[in-house]
Amino acid sequence: MDNQLIIEPDPAKRGLRYKLNEIIFGTDTTLGKLFDVVLLITILLSVLVVILESVPTISAQIGKELKIIEWIFTILFTIEYILRIFSAANPIKYIFSFLGIIDLLAITPAFLSVFFKGSHAFTVIRSFRLIRVFRIFKLARYTKGANVIGQALKASMPKITVFLVAVVSLTIIMGTMMYFFEGSQNSGFSSIPKSIYWAIVTLTTVGYGDTVPFTIMGQITASIIMILGYGIIAVPTGIVSSEFIQEKKTKLLFKCSSCGIEGHDKDAEYCKNCGDKL
């Protein structure tokens, strides 16, 4: 995922930078695997410290100790970030890569907390660094399945967009109707925006119960919204499922039955790998 390994075939030229690169960015060596496992454990512990610090009872007892531990983790992550830049095959590419930006954001909130109170809580962004688990445990092979789901979601977007527009329109209409039937200063339907909020809560079957209709027409409208809510929840699932099945069928259509290679053109007659007829 980092793709920052230095390739140096001559052992005589392998200096400190190469050795650090092999440990930090490599996963095939014992030290590389150990470094990544220790890093993941450290990330989990640092996030746990931030979470515990937000609990008033715990913070009142060991708040100072947790703050010290948090700064120790921050210093360690800062040193690690500097070493990554130093040892990367292309430092600029690493800095502006997805993982490089996440690594920087993981240490920034702690330093900002010196000037802006409370910003250290955003250090929980360190949990995003756990995606390196894909490198360590060689889970990249599972991304092929994720690509199929991604393609299905992408194909579903036009239909889901139309569906969401219809739902938003429905909530505005229903909310306005509820304001007409129930609207008063004494009820929870004191304005159209609040009535629309109630319609969204009811339509999604969340139902906080903080606002309820009292008039007959209001109760009838609320009943209609509740019934619609059950049907509306199932629609996006059906759309995505349909596209997912279609995507799987498409994959099978352009997959060679002999060697299993995918990704053939729609008009291809022969496999680009083994040459057998598709």
ChimeraX attribute file (.defattr): number of C-alpha atoms within 10 A of each C-alpha:
attribute: neighborCount
match mode: 1-to-1
recipient: residues
	/A:1	12
	/A:2	16
	/A:3	12
	/A:4	20
	/A:5	17
	/A:6	19
	/A:7	11
	/A:8	11
	/A:9	8
	/A:10	7
	/A:11	8
	/A:12	7
	/A:13	9
	/A:14	13
	/A:15	10
	/A:16	10
	/A:17	15
	/A:18	20
	/A:19	13
	/A:20	18
	/A:21	22
	/A:22	21
	/A:23	20
	/A:24	24
	/A:25	23
	/A:26	23
	/A:27	18
	/A:28	12
	/A:29	11
	/A:30	10
	/A:31	14
	/A:32	18
	/A:33	19
	/A:34	15
	/A:35	17
	/A:36	21
	/A:37	16
	/A:38	11
	/A:39	19
	/A:40	20
	/A:41	11
	/A:42	16
	/A:43	22
	/A:44	16
	/A:45	16
	/A:46	24
	/A:47	20
	/A:48	15
	/A:49	19
	/A:50	19
	/A:51	13
	/A:52	16
	/A:53	21
	/A:54	13
	/A:55	11
	/A:56	10
	/A:57	11
	/A:58	12
	/A:59	15
	/A:60	10
	/A:61	10
	/A:62	12
	/A:63	18
	/A:64	12
	/A:65	12
	/A:66	19
	/A:67	16
	/A:68	11
	/A:69	16
	/A:70	22
	/A:71	15
	/A:72	13
	/A:73	20
	/A:74	20
	/A:75	14
	/A:76	14
	/A:77	21
	/A:78	17
	/A:79	11
	/A:80	15
	/A:81	18
	/A:82	12
	/A:83	15
	/A:84	22
	/A:85	18
	/A:86	15
	/A:87	23
	/A:88	25
	/A:89	19
	/A:90	14
	/A:91	15
	/A:92	11
	/A:93	15
	/A:94	18
	/A:95	18
	/A:96	12
	/A:97	14
	/A:98	12
	/A:99	17
	/A:100	20
	/A:101	12
	/A:102	18
	/A:103	21
	/A:104	17
	/A:105	17
	/A:106	23
	/A:107	24
	/A:108	17
	/A:109	20
	/A:110	22
	/A:111	13
	/A:112	14
	/A:113	15
	/A:114	11
	/A:115	9
	/A:116	11
	/A:117	9
	/A:118	13
	/A:119	15
	/A:120	19
	/A:121	16
	/A:122	18
	/A:123	21
	/A:124	21
	/A:125	17
	/A:126	21
	/A:127	17
	/A:128	14
	/A:129	18
	/A:130	15
	/A:131	12
	/A:132	18
	/A:133	14
	/A:134	14
	/A:135	17
	/A:136	19
	/A:137	11
	/A:138	11
	/A:139	11
	/A:140	12
	/A:141	9
	/A:142	10
	/A:143	11
	/A:144	10
	/A:145	9
	/A:146	11
	/A:147	11
	/A:148	17
	/A:149	19
	/A:150	14
	/A:151	14
	/A:152	21
	/A:153	18
	/A:154	13
	/A:155	18
	/A:156	19
	/A:157	14
	/A:158	11
	/A:159	12
	/A:160	18
	/A:161	12
	/A:162	10
	/A:163	16
	/A:164	14
	/A:165	11
	/A:166	12
	/A:167	16
	/A:168	14
	/A:169	12
	/A:170	17
	/A:171	22
	/A:172	19
	/A:173	16
	/A:174	24
	/A:175	26
	/A:176	21
	/A:177	19
	/A:178	26
	/A:179	23
	/A:180	16
	/A:181	18
	/A:182	24
	/A:183	20
	/A:184	12
	/A:185	9
	/A:186	8
	/A:187	14
	/A:188	17
	/A:189	25
	/A:190	14
	/A:191	19
	/A:192	19
	/A:193	14
	/A:194	18
	/A:195	26
	/A:196	23
	/A:197	16
	/A:198	25
	/A:199	28
	/A:200	22
	/A:201	17
	/A:202	21
	/A:203	26
	/A:204	15
	/A:205	16
	/A:206	11
	/A:207	15
	/A:208	10
	/A:209	9
	/A:210	7
	/A:211	13
	/A:212	16
	/A:213	19
	/A:214	11
	/A:215	12
	/A:216	11
	/A:217	15
	/A:218	20
	/A:219	16
	/A:220	12
	/A:221	18
	/A:222	21
	/A:223	14
	/A:224	13
	/A:225	21
	/A:226	19
	/A:227	13
	/A:228	15
	/A:229	20
	/A:230	13
	/A:231	10
	/A:232	16
	/A:233	13
	/A:234	10
	/A:235	13
	/A:236	17
	/A:237	11
	/A:238	12
	/A:239	18
	/A:240	20
	/A:241	16
	/A:242	14
	/A:243	19
	/A:244	20
	/A:245	14
	/A:246	14
	/A:247	19
	/A:248	14
	/A:249	12
	/A:250	14
	/A:251	15
	/A:252	14
	/A:253	15
	/A:254	20
	/A:255	18
	/A:256	22
	/A:257	14
	/A:258	13
	/A:259	12
	/A:260	12
	/A:261	14
	/A:262	17
	/A:263	14
	/A:264	18
	/A:265	12
	/A:266	9
	/A:267	7
	/A:268	11
	/A:269	13
	/A:270	14
	/A:271	22
	/A:272	16
	/A:273	13
	/A:274	12
	/A:275	12
	/A:276	13
	/A:277	12
	/A:278	15
